[in-house]
Amino acid sequence: MMGVYDQDGLRTVHNHEFVLDPDFQRAYARGVAAAGRDYRWHWRVHVGLWAAAGAAKLPGDFVECGVGRGFMSSAIMTLLDWNSTGRTFYLLDTFAGLDERYVSPEEKAGGVMQRNAQEMASGVYTFDVAAVRANFSEWNNVSVIVGSIPETLAEIRSDRIAFLHLDLNCSPPEVAAADALWDRLVPGAFVLLDDYAYQGYRWQKVGMDAFARRRNLSILSLPTGQGLIIKPASPPPVR
Ligand SMILES: C[S@@+](CC[C@H](N)C(=O)[O-])C[C@H]1O[C@@H](n2cnc3c(N)ncnc32)[C@H](O)[C@@H]1O
């Protein structure tokens, strides 16, 4: 009997045996080691690992916009035995929190910069790029790109991308990344939106919904607070 899953804004009696899976446990533990703390977001990591495992069956590199200390990406690289994949994982972050120039007026009015200051003060966001690089040093083919999105997007050299994780805690650079990378996503590629439905992050949903409408796509809203797009195999007709 599993009991109740009750953390990270999600309370459910539904089956969550994935938490007992040894591969999940090993990957999650590596995420905890990267972050230096347990965010208690098992179901979100389960979704991320599932999407990454699906993407690993496709050709293409992986991209994460918003890396922080590397919880999710370290868990993914552990699960996939990254050095055996021959792919590059592009990891983009300011490593200095949000860039105010790329936060929308609506988000600023909603207190996003105050939340950013708290995340920086509490150490959830990091300035320590050397420590982040050290965390990833066990893996080959990792490209840590330091600076503000959208300015750094041109440094993603890949022309085939199978997995894109957007986790920037603000909308305009997430939409810019989705726009810039969409044509390079291979058919069936997984685009995971960390904050799409998360309480308190509504402008990211508004931005990605507009992105989806422009491409005649729909986004799967998940009870974890994430959103998921799987790139259609052939382009949907433009409305
Ligand atoms: C929620 S954290 C990412 C957490 C990470 N995915 C994990 O698994 O732990 C959000 C990150 O986005 C970064 N960020 C926010 N706006 C950015 C921008 N315009 N360009 C680059 N990084 C940005 C912040 O520095 C912060 O580290």
The ligand as a Tripos MOL2 file, in Angstrom:
@<TRIPOS>MOLECULE
LIG
   27    29     1     0     0
SMALL
NO_CHARGES

@<TRIPOS>ATOM
      1 C1         14.0720   27.2100  -10.9770 C.3       1 LIG1
      2 S1         15.7200   27.4940  -11.3760 S.3       1 LIG1
      3 C2         16.1630   26.0930  -12.3470 C.3       1 LIG1
      4 C3         16.1470   24.8060  -11.5580 C.3       1 LIG1
      5 C4         16.7560   23.6270  -12.2680 C.3       1 LIG1
      6 N1         16.0610   23.2750  -13.4910 N.3       1 LIG1
      7 C5         16.8830   22.4170  -11.3620 C.2       1 LIG1
      8 O1         16.6220   21.2890  -11.8070 O.co2     1 LIG1
      9 O2         17.2520   22.5820  -10.2030 O.co2     1 LIG1
     10 C6         15.5740   28.7930  -12.5530 C.3       1 LIG1
     11 C7         16.9020   29.2360  -13.1380 C.3       1 LIG1
     12 O3         16.6630   30.0650  -14.2680 O.3       1 LIG1
     13 C8         17.7250   30.9770  -14.3650 C.3       1 LIG1
     14 N2         17.2850   32.0940  -15.2460 N.ar      1 LIG1
     15 C9         16.2090   32.8910  -15.0860 C.ar      1 LIG1
     16 N3         16.1160   33.7770  -16.1140 N.ar      1 LIG1
     17 C10        17.1540   33.5130  -16.9430 C.ar      1 LIG1
     18 C11        17.5820   34.0540  -18.1980 C.ar      1 LIG1
     19 N4         16.9490   35.0780  -18.8180 N.pl3     1 LIG1
     20 N5         18.6760   33.5150  -18.7870 N.ar      1 LIG1
     21 C12        19.3380   32.4750  -18.2090 C.ar      1 LIG1
     22 N6         18.9760   31.9220  -17.0230 N.ar      1 LIG1
     23 C13        17.9040   32.4390  -16.3930 C.ar      1 LIG1
     24 C14        18.0130   31.3800  -12.9330 C.3       1 LIG1
     25 O4         19.3420   31.8380  -12.7880 O.3       1 LIG1
     26 C15        17.7630   30.0540  -12.1780 C.3       1 LIG1
     27 O5         18.9630   29.3590  -11.9250 O.3       1 LIG1
@<TRIPOS>BOND
     1     1     2 1
     2     2     3 1
     3     2    10 1
     4     3     4 1
     5     4     5 1
     6     5     6 1
     7     5     7 1
     8     7     8 2
     9     7     9 1
    10    10    11 1
    11    11    12 1
    12    11    26 1
    13    12    13 1
    14    13    14 1
    15    13    24 1
    16    14    15 ar
    17    14    23 ar
    18    15    16 ar
    19    16    17 ar
    20    17    18 ar
    21    17    23 ar
    22    18    19 1
    23    18    20 ar
    24    20    21 ar
    25    21    22 ar
    26    22    23 ar
    27    24    25 1
    28    24    26 1
    29    26    27 1
@<TRIPOS>SUBSTRUCTURE
     1 LIG1         1 GROUP 0 **** ****
